[in-house]
Amino acid sequence: MIAVAAVVMQICLGAAYGWSVFVKPLTAAHHWTLTQVSLNFTLAIAFLGLGTVIGGLWQDRVGPRKVAAVAGVIYGIGYIVAGFAARAGSLGGMYFGYGVLSGIGMGMAYITPVATLVKWFPDRRGLMTGVAVAGYGAGALIFSPIAARLIQTTGVPATFWIFGAVYLVLVVAAAQFYQNPPQEWRPAGWVPSGAVEKAATTVDFTVGEAMRTWQFWLLWAMLFLNVSAGIMIISQASPMAQQMVNMSPLAAAGMVGLISIFNGAGRVFWAWVSDSIGRARVFMLLYAIQAVIFFFLPHTQNLTLFSAMFALIGLCYGGGFGTMPSFTADFFGPKYMGGIYGWILLAWGAGAIPSPILIARVRQNTGSYSTAIHVIAVVMICALVLPILARYRPVAPRRAGLPTERAA
C-alpha cells in the first residue's frame, strides 16, 4: 500500500514536467518572453531541491506521513496562487506560486516515499525505489493532454486552479498510508547474496558523515549532469516539436506525454538493471546513450526518428532518478536516507537552472536549438569519467571500525 500510495503521489508531482504546454499560451496572453516564462519551470525544479532537504531532514525526525501531508498542501496552494497570478498578468506572482511554493512542496513530497521504501525493501532496493519515482515520470503523460484541453476551453488561470485543488487532495490522501518499518527491520529469511547487495555498506552514515566524503559529491555531480541533459529537452519539448517536425500544439503535448512514458519506464527499468550490473555501470550507459542522441537530434526532421530520440532521452533521464536512491543507500545506508538523499537531490534543483535557460536563450537569440543541444552532447562525453570514480566506496566512519576504502 505504501508503494501504491507513492505512485499516486508521484503522478501528481510529476505533472510539473508538463509545463511546456503552458509556454505558448502564457507568452501569447501576456507578451512575456520565452525566457521569462521558462523561468517558472526552472524555479520550480530549483526550489524542489530546497524542498527535498527540508522534507528529508524533517522526515528523519517525525516520519514520512506528516511531511508528505504538509507538502501536499503547499504544492496545491502553489498552483492556485499561480492561477490568480496568470489572471492578473503578474509574472512575479507566477514565480512565487508555481516556482517557489509548488517547487518546495514538490520536493518535500518527493523525498518521502523514496526514503521510506528503501527501508522496507532492502532486498529489492533498486527496483522499489524505481517504482517509487516511476509515477513522477508518468505524471505529465496523464495531465499534459488534460491541461492542453482545459487551457483551450477554460483558460490558463482556471486550469491552474483545477489542478491545484486535485493535487492537494490526492497528495494529502496518499500521505496517510506512509510509515517507517520497525528499527533494523528485514524481510524474513533474507540474506544478501547478489554482488550488488554484498557491495552495499552495512554502516549507516549520518548526514554530516556522508557529506564529508568525496563520494557524496561525486553522486551529486552525477545526478546534476544527468538532470541537466534531460531537463533541457523536457523544458522545451512542446515548442521544440512544433518547430523541428511541425507538430500542432495538441500533437506536441502528446510528445510531452511520450517523454513522460519513457521517463517513468526508465525509472523502473534502469533501477532494476542496476540491481544486476551495478549502479555505476548504469550511469555509464545513460551518459553514453545521451551523448550520441544529442549529437544527432538537431539534424533530425523525420517524425518517427525524432520521437524515438525523445523517448530515449526520457528513458535515460528517468533512469538517473530510478538508480540514484539505491546508489545513495548502497554508499551510506538507509537509516538517514531522508536527509542524505535530500541533499543529493539539490543536484536536481541545481541542474534545472543552466540548461533550460541556455536552450531558451539560444532559441530566442538564434531561432534554433542546435547549439545548446550540441553543448550538452559534449558535457555527456566528459561525464563518462564519473562512473569510473564511483567504483570506490566511501570510507566507513571510525566508529564503525572499517579501516579502508574498498572498490565496488
C-alpha positions as CSV (number, residue, x, y, z in Angstrom):
1,M,0.0,0.0,0.0
2,I,2.9,2.4,0.7
3,A,4.2,1.7,-2.8
4,V,0.8,2.2,-4.4
5,A,0.4,5.5,-2.5
6,A,3.9,6.5,-3.6
7,V,3.0,6.1,-7.3
8,V,-0.3,8.1,-6.9
9,M,1.6,10.9,-5.1
10,Q,4.4,11.0,-7.7
11,I,2.0,11.1,-10.6
12,C,0.6,14.4,-9.1
13,L,4.1,15.8,-8.6
14,G,5.3,14.7,-12.0
15,A,2.7,16.8,-13.7
16,A,5.2,19.6,-13.4
17,Y,7.0,18.1,-16.4
18,G,4.0,19.1,-18.5
19,W,5.0,22.8,-18.0
20,S,5.8,23.2,-21.7
21,V,2.1,23.1,-22.6
22,F,1.7,26.4,-20.7
23,V,4.6,28.1,-22.5
24,K,2.9,29.4,-25.7
25,P,-0.5,30.3,-24.1
26,L,1.3,32.4,-21.4
27,T,3.7,34.1,-23.9
28,A,0.7,34.9,-26.2
29,A,-1.6,36.2,-23.4
30,H,0.8,38.5,-21.6
31,H,3.6,39.2,-24.2
32,W,6.2,37.6,-21.8
33,T,9.3,36.4,-23.5
34,L,10.1,32.7,-23.8
35,T,13.0,33.1,-21.3
36,Q,10.7,34.8,-18.7
37,V,8.0,32.1,-19.0
38,S,10.6,29.2,-18.9
39,L,12.0,30.6,-15.7
40,N,8.8,29.4,-13.9
41,F,9.8,25.8,-14.6
42,T,13.4,26.4,-13.7
43,L,12.4,28.0,-10.4
44,A,10.1,25.1,-9.6
45,I,12.8,22.5,-10.0
46,A,15.4,24.7,-8.3
47,F,13.1,25.1,-5.2
48,L,12.3,21.4,-5.4
49,G,15.9,20.8,-4.4
50,L,15.4,23.0,-1.3
51,G,12.2,21.1,-0.5
52,T,13.9,17.8,-0.6
53,V,16.4,19.0,2.0
54,I,13.7,20.3,4.3
55,G,11.5,17.3,3.8
56,G,14.3,14.7,4.1
57,L,15.7,16.1,7.3
58,W,12.3,16.6,8.8
59,Q,11.2,13.1,7.9
60,D,14.2,11.6,9.7
61,R,12.7,13.2,12.9
62,V,8.9,12.9,12.6
63,G,8.4,10.2,10.0
64,P,7.1,10.5,6.4
65,R,3.3,10.9,6.9
66,K,3.3,14.4,8.4
67,V,5.9,15.7,6.0
68,A,4.1,14.4,2.9
69,A,0.7,15.8,4.1
70,V,2.2,19.3,4.7
71,A,3.9,19.1,1.3
72,G,0.6,18.3,-0.5
73,V,-1.0,21.4,1.0
74,I,1.9,23.6,-0.1
75,Y,2.1,22.1,-3.5
76,G,-1.6,22.5,-4.2
77,I,-1.7,26.1,-2.9
78,G,1.2,27.0,-5.2
79,Y,-0.8,26.0,-8.3
80,I,-3.8,28.0,-7.0
81,V,-1.6,31.1,-6.5
82,A,-0.2,30.7,-10.0
83,G,-3.7,30.7,-11.3
84,F,-4.5,34.1,-9.7
85,A,-1.2,35.4,-10.9
86,A,-1.9,34.3,-14.5
87,R,-5.3,36.0,-14.4
88,A,-3.7,39.3,-13.1
89,G,-0.8,39.1,-15.5
90,S,1.7,39.1,-12.6
91,L,4.9,37.4,-13.6
92,G,6.3,37.8,-10.1
93,G,3.2,36.1,-8.7
94,M,3.7,33.2,-11.2
95,Y,7.3,32.8,-10.0
96,F,6.2,32.8,-6.4
97,G,3.2,30.4,-6.8
98,Y,4.4,27.9,-9.4
99,G,8.1,28.4,-8.8
100,V,8.6,28.8,-5.1
101,L,5.6,27.3,-3.4
102,S,4.9,24.4,-5.7
103,G,8.6,23.7,-6.0
104,I,9.1,23.4,-2.3
105,G,6.0,21.3,-1.8
106,M,7.0,19.1,-4.7
107,G,10.5,18.5,-3.2
108,M,9.1,17.7,0.3
109,A,6.6,15.2,-1.1
110,Y,9.1,13.6,-3.5
111,I,11.7,12.6,-0.9
112,T,9.2,10.8,1.5
113,P,8.3,7.7,-0.5
114,V,11.9,7.3,-1.7
115,A,13.4,7.3,1.8
116,T,10.6,5.1,3.1
117,L,10.6,2.3,0.5
118,V,14.4,1.9,0.7
119,K,13.9,0.9,4.4
120,W,11.0,-1.5,3.6
121,F,12.7,-3.3,0.6
122,P,16.4,-3.9,1.3
123,D,16.2,-7.0,-0.9
124,R,14.8,-5.1,-3.9
125,R,16.4,-1.7,-3.3
126,G,16.9,-0.7,-6.9
127,L,13.6,-2.0,-8.2
128,M,11.4,-0.5,-5.5
129,T,13.0,2.9,-5.5
130,G,12.4,2.9,-9.2
131,V,8.8,2.1,-8.7
132,A,8.6,4.8,-6.1
133,V,9.6,7.5,-8.5
134,A,8.1,6.0,-11.7
135,G,4.8,7.8,-11.2
136,Y,6.7,11.1,-11.3
137,G,7.9,10.4,-14.8
138,A,4.4,9.4,-15.9
139,G,2.6,12.5,-14.4
140,A,3.0,14.6,-17.5
141,L,1.6,11.8,-19.6
142,I,-1.7,12.0,-17.7
143,F,-2.0,15.7,-17.0
144,S,-0.4,17.4,-20.1
145,P,-3.2,16.4,-22.6
146,I,-5.8,17.4,-19.9
147,A,-4.1,20.7,-19.4
148,A,-3.9,21.4,-23.1
149,R,-7.7,20.9,-23.5
150,L,-8.5,22.8,-20.3
151,I,-6.4,25.8,-21.5
152,Q,-8.4,25.9,-24.7
153,T,-11.8,25.6,-23.0
154,T,-11.4,27.3,-19.7
155,G,-8.2,29.3,-19.9
156,V,-4.9,29.2,-18.1
157,P,-6.0,30.5,-14.7
158,A,-8.8,28.0,-14.3
159,T,-6.5,25.2,-15.4
160,F,-4.1,26.1,-12.6
161,W,-7.0,26.3,-10.1
162,I,-8.4,22.9,-11.0
163,F,-5.1,21.2,-10.9
164,G,-4.1,22.8,-7.6
165,A,-7.3,21.5,-5.9
166,V,-6.9,18.0,-7.3
167,Y,-3.2,17.7,-6.4
168,L,-3.8,19.0,-2.9
169,V,-6.5,16.3,-2.2
170,L,-4.6,13.4,-3.8
171,V,-1.2,14.1,-2.3
172,V,-2.6,14.6,1.3
173,A,-4.7,11.4,0.9
174,A,-1.7,9.3,-0.3
175,A,0.4,10.6,2.6
176,Q,-1.9,8.9,5.1
177,F,-0.5,5.4,4.0
178,Y,3.1,6.2,4.8
179,Q,5.0,4.8,7.8
180,N,8.5,3.6,8.6
181,P,9.3,-0.1,9.3
182,P,10.4,-1.2,12.8
183,Q,14.0,-0.5,13.7
184,E,16.5,-2.9,12.0
185,W,13.7,-4.5,10.0
186,R,14.5,-7.0,7.3
187,P,12.4,-9.4,5.2
188,A,12.1,-12.8,6.9
189,G,14.9,-15.1,5.9
190,W,16.6,-12.6,3.6
191,V,20.4,-12.8,3.4
192,P,22.3,-10.5,0.9
193,S,23.5,-12.8,-1.9
194,G,24.0,-10.8,-5.1
195,A,27.2,-8.9,-5.9
196,V,25.4,-5.5,-5.7
197,E,23.8,-6.4,-2.3
198,K,27.1,-7.6,-0.9
199,A,28.9,-4.5,-2.0
200,A,26.5,-2.2,-0.2
201,T,27.6,-0.8,3.1
202,T,26.3,-2.3,6.3
203,V,27.0,1.0,8.1
204,D,24.6,3.9,8.4
205,F,26.3,7.2,7.8
206,T,24.8,10.2,9.4
207,V,24.1,13.2,7.1
208,G,27.2,15.0,8.3
209,E,29.4,11.9,7.9
210,A,28.1,11.3,4.4
211,M,28.6,14.9,3.3
212,R,32.2,14.8,4.4
213,T,33.1,12.1,1.9
214,W,34.1,12.9,-1.7
215,Q,31.8,10.1,-2.9
216,F,28.8,12.1,-1.7
217,W,29.7,15.0,-4.0
218,L,30.5,12.5,-6.8
219,L,26.9,11.2,-6.6
220,W,25.7,14.8,-6.5
221,A,27.6,15.7,-9.7
222,M,26.4,12.5,-11.5
223,L,22.8,13.4,-10.8
224,F,23.4,17.0,-11.7
225,L,24.7,16.3,-15.1
226,N,22.0,13.7,-16.0
227,V,19.3,16.1,-14.9
228,S,20.8,19.0,-16.9
229,A,20.8,16.9,-20.1
230,G,17.3,15.6,-19.9
231,I,15.6,18.6,-18.4
232,M,16.8,20.9,-21.2
233,I,14.7,18.9,-23.6
234,I,11.7,18.4,-21.3
235,S,11.5,22.2,-20.6
236,Q,11.1,22.9,-24.3
237,A,9.5,19.7,-25.5
238,S,6.3,21.1,-26.9
239,P,7.7,24.2,-28.7
240,M,10.7,22.1,-29.9
241,A,8.4,19.5,-31.5
242,Q,6.3,22.3,-33.1
243,Q,9.4,23.9,-34.7
244,M,11.6,20.9,-35.6
245,V,8.9,18.5,-37.0
246,N,6.0,20.9,-37.5
247,M,3.6,19.4,-34.9
248,S,0.4,21.0,-33.9
249,P,0.1,22.2,-30.2
250,L,-2.1,19.3,-29.3
251,A,0.2,16.8,-31.0
252,A,3.2,18.4,-29.4
253,A,1.5,17.9,-26.0
254,G,1.4,14.2,-26.9
255,M,5.2,14.4,-27.4
256,V,5.4,15.6,-23.8
257,G,3.4,12.5,-22.9
258,L,5.8,10.3,-24.9
259,I,8.7,11.6,-22.8
260,S,6.7,11.0,-19.7
261,I,6.0,7.4,-20.6
262,F,9.7,6.6,-21.0
263,N,10.7,8.8,-18.1
264,G,8.5,6.6,-15.9
265,A,9.6,3.4,-17.6
266,G,13.3,4.4,-17.3
267,R,13.0,4.8,-13.5
268,V,11.9,1.3,-13.1
269,F,13.9,-0.3,-15.9
270,W,17.3,1.1,-15.1
271,A,16.8,0.7,-11.4
272,W,16.0,-2.9,-12.0
273,V,19.0,-3.3,-14.2
274,S,21.2,-1.7,-11.6
275,D,20.4,-4.5,-9.2
276,S,22.2,-6.8,-11.6
277,I,25.0,-4.9,-13.2
278,G,25.6,-2.2,-10.6
279,R,24.7,1.5,-10.3
280,A,27.9,2.9,-11.7
281,R,27.6,0.9,-14.9
282,V,24.0,2.1,-15.4
283,F,25.2,5.7,-15.3
284,M,27.9,5.0,-17.8
285,L,25.3,3.7,-20.2
286,L,23.0,6.7,-19.5
287,Y,25.7,9.2,-20.4
288,A,26.9,7.3,-23.5
289,I,23.4,6.9,-25.0
290,Q,22.6,10.6,-24.4
291,A,25.9,11.8,-25.9
292,V,25.0,10.0,-29.2
293,I,21.4,11.2,-29.3
294,F,22.3,14.9,-28.6
295,F,24.8,15.0,-31.5
296,F,22.2,13.8,-34.0
297,L,18.9,15.3,-32.6
298,P,19.3,18.8,-34.2
299,H,19.7,17.3,-37.6
300,T,16.6,15.0,-37.4
301,Q,13.5,16.0,-39.2
302,N,11.9,12.6,-39.6
303,L,9.0,12.4,-37.1
304,T,9.5,8.7,-36.2
305,L,13.2,9.1,-35.6
306,F,12.6,12.4,-33.7
307,S,10.0,10.6,-31.5
308,A,12.4,7.7,-30.8
309,M,15.1,10.1,-29.7
310,F,12.7,11.9,-27.4
311,A,11.7,8.5,-25.9
312,L,15.3,7.5,-25.3
313,I,16.0,10.9,-23.7
314,G,13.1,10.3,-21.3
315,L,14.3,6.8,-20.6
316,C,17.8,8.0,-19.7
317,Y,16.5,11.0,-17.7
318,G,14.2,8.7,-15.6
319,G,17.0,6.2,-15.2
320,G,19.1,8.6,-13.2
321,F,16.3,9.2,-10.7
322,G,15.5,5.5,-10.5
323,T,19.0,4.4,-9.8
324,M,20.4,7.2,-7.6
325,P,18.3,6.4,-4.5
326,S,19.7,2.9,-4.3
327,F,23.1,4.2,-5.2
328,T,23.0,6.5,-2.2
329,A,21.7,3.8,0.1
330,D,24.4,1.4,-1.0
331,F,27.1,4.0,-0.2
332,F,25.7,5.4,3.1
333,G,23.0,3.1,4.4
334,P,19.2,3.5,4.7
335,K,18.8,4.8,8.2
336,Y,19.4,8.5,7.4
337,M,18.4,8.2,3.8
338,G,15.9,11.1,4.0
339,G,18.4,13.7,5.0
340,I,21.3,12.4,2.9
341,Y,19.3,11.9,-0.3
342,G,17.5,15.2,0.3
343,W,20.9,17.0,0.0
344,I,21.8,15.0,-3.1
345,L,18.5,16.0,-4.7
346,L,19.7,19.5,-4.5
347,A,21.5,18.5,-7.7
348,W,18.1,18.2,-9.3
349,G,17.2,21.7,-8.5
350,A,20.7,23.0,-9.5
351,G,20.6,21.0,-12.7
352,A,17.4,22.7,-13.7
353,I,18.9,26.1,-13.8
354,P,21.6,26.3,-16.5
355,S,20.3,24.1,-19.3
356,P,16.7,25.3,-19.6
357,I,17.9,28.9,-19.5
358,L,20.6,28.0,-22.1
359,I,18.3,26.5,-24.6
360,A,15.6,29.2,-24.2
361,R,18.2,32.0,-24.7
362,V,19.8,30.2,-27.7
363,R,16.4,29.7,-29.3
364,Q,15.4,33.3,-28.6
365,N,18.6,34.7,-30.0
366,T,19.3,32.4,-32.9
367,G,15.9,30.9,-33.8
368,S,17.4,27.4,-33.4
369,Y,18.0,24.8,-30.6
370,S,21.1,23.3,-32.2
371,T,24.0,25.0,-30.3
372,A,22.5,24.3,-26.9
373,I,21.9,20.6,-27.7
374,H,25.4,20.1,-29.0
375,V,26.9,21.7,-25.8
376,I,25.1,19.1,-23.8
377,A,26.4,16.3,-26.0
378,V,29.9,17.3,-25.2
379,V,29.1,17.5,-21.5
380,M,27.8,13.9,-21.6
381,I,31.1,12.7,-23.1
382,C,33.1,14.4,-20.4
383,A,30.8,12.9,-17.7
384,L,31.8,9.4,-18.6
385,V,34.7,9.6,-16.2
386,L,32.4,10.0,-13.1
387,P,31.0,6.4,-13.0
388,I,34.6,5.1,-13.1
389,L,35.4,7.0,-10.0
390,A,32.2,5.6,-8.4
391,R,33.9,2.2,-8.1
392,Y,35.3,3.3,-4.8
393,R,33.1,3.1,-1.7
394,P,33.3,5.8,1.0
395,V,35.5,5.1,4.0
396,A,33.3,4.0,6.9
397,P,33.2,6.3,9.9
398,R,35.8,5.5,12.5
399,R,33.1,4.5,15.0
400,A,32.2,1.6,12.6
401,G,35.7,0.1,12.7
402,L,36.0,-0.4,8.9
403,P,39.5,0.9,8.2
404,T,39.9,1.0,4.4
405,E,38.2,2.2,1.3
406,R,37.2,-0.7,-0.9
407,A,36.4,-1.0,-4.6
408,A,32.9,-1.9,-5.6
